[in-house]
Amino acid sequence: MDELQLPTTVETFAAIAEAFKTLSENHSAYALKGNKSAASRSRKACSEIKKLASLYRKQSIAEIKSV
């Protein structure tokens, strides 16, 4: 069986940037217009950022150790 390949730190960083963009857009929609569903999407994006940040940290440590 092939070993499961984790995304690189570059790919994870891109995903974090995309999640932050989503957070920013939805936060603005909620803060400026009072859109409650945008607030929910903002919270979801925050959770995704937290998950991705943990993954990035693990990948970064693994890459440093493999050098």
C-alpha positions, 0 to 999 in steps of 0.5 A: 500500500502507498503511504498516505501523503500529507499536504506540504506546509505551502499547501496548508498555508494556502488553505489557511489564507483561503479560510482567512479570506472566507472569515474576513468576508463573512465577518464583514457581512455580519458586522456591517449588515447584521447577516446572522448566517454570515456569523455562523460561516465566520465561526466555521472558518475560525474552526477551520483555521484552528485545525489547519494551524495545528496541522501546519505546526506539525508539518513544519516540525516534521520538515525541520527534523527531516532536513 
